[in-house]
Amino acid sequence: METVLKTEIGGRSLSIETGKVAKQASGSVVVKYGDTIVLVTVVSTKEKRPIDFLPLTVEYQEKIYAAGRIPGNYFRREIGRPSEKETLTARLIDRPIRPLFPKEYRCETQMIATVLSMDQENDPDILAMIGASAALEISDIPFAGPIASVRVGRVDGQFK
């Protein structure tokens, strides 16, 4: 079942869509704001592991094709380890959601946020955080969320 939620933030439409893409994931959403689009998926195993921590993996992927630039040569950065920005954004997503899992939850959980398109005005990291919360909320994974995320800046003495 396809569902679209829309609201207006900062004079632009923010939409969260589910049910179209990644249907085999436990939860998946596409978050759009302006021309920036982020796909967030979350999956989890059903069996608990005999460990004393939450095995949560958060990945954030920002490929150069999302900005409309296609390299003419073989681009090694795309296939290697994540960039510093990708690592920091994955941590930015991980930190607020990790404490919202039950203390006894020990199922291996993986969340991947992939930037599908980006414009020069809207940074996709905030959309990835919103999508992470939404994907967990619609999944069968126990999660005491949701979380919210915005970026506030001061331009010419005005908060925007």
Helices and strands as residue ranges (DSSP letters): E 3-9, E 12-18, E 27-33, E 36-48, E 56-62, G 64-67, G 76-78, H 84-97, G 98-100, E 107-117, H 124-138, E 154-155, E 158-159
